[in-house]
Amino acid sequence: MPAPTELQAKQANAVYDVLVRLGRAPDSESNRSQFAYFYADRGSGPSGGADEYRFGGALGSGGKIWWSRSQGWSVSCYQENENAARRKIIEALTVALSKFNTDEQNMRRIRGW
């Protein structure tokens, strides 16, 4: 797994800030570093398909952020742990992360991805 570039680390921290603020993800240097590595490596699998990072937080142990080349960022939790409060958190995270989806789509268009 490649180390994140300086730009990737900044972008990853911006996304992780949303997870901390709205999803109560653990805010430690270790968690941020792990997420930065995930951010740098996402989409590099054989299919370039969806990638997930488990952050937990207010969504419980199944709280995940997903990245898909075709759909951008999304958030979920285990279905059996979903409730009204967690659905509100997922909705808030989805809205906040939509800005990053737009930024990602713009970069793909610019770079011809």
Number of C-alpha atoms within 10 A of each C-alpha: 9 8 14 19 12 10 10 16 19 13 17 21 17 13 21 23 16 17 24 17 12 16 23 17 22 17 14 10 9 10 13 20 16 13 21 24 18 20 23 19 16 20 17 12 10 6 7 12 13 17 19 19 17 18 23 19 18 20 25 18 13 19 24 21 23 17 21 16 17 11 12 17 23 19 22 22 22 12 8 7 12 16 12 8 11 18 14 11 19 23 15 15 21 18 13 15 21 14 13 16 21 13 13 16 17 13 12 12 10 9 8 7 9
